[in-house]
Amino acid sequence: MNNIDTALAIWMLPLQPVLAHPSATLMTSSTLSSADTGDIFSSAFLLGDIGAPFVIGLSVGYFAKKMLRIALFIGGAAVVILFLGEYLGITTISNTHLENVASTATQAAKSSGDFLIHRLSGISSKGVSGAAGFFVGFKIG
């Protein structure tokens, strides 16, 4: 044994009981496939029809909220730059055009949100789990 092997063996010594622990087993696919398809409280039904669509909706809702915040930040910065340009006499801004752009952006955000909710509703058999996950993710995002 050389010095590197000795150092590695000493370093791995505390990890050996953890790696060999009998409770450190992996879940097999037989635990999910053994459930009866008619049982609504089975792990296969809950994971496939309720849990997974909820997690997908949660992640999409969280992402949508973060992207909305970034878009609002960039849009606000653009408006402030336009106001600064108007103050310095570089450009002129029409209030009606600014309101039209804001209403168009609002309509685009609303249609995007409606699309995401409609798409998430089609993931599971009932459609409620994905949409609920989206709203929870949007709330915590």
Secondary structure, DSSP 8 states (H G I E B T S, - for coil): --HHHHHHHHHHGGGHHHHT-TT-----THHHHTS-TT-TTSHHHIIIIIIHHHHHHHHHHHHHHHHHHHHHHHHHHHHHHHHHHHHTTS----HHHHHHHHHHHHHHHHHHHHHHHHHHHTTSSSSHHHHHHHHHHHHH-
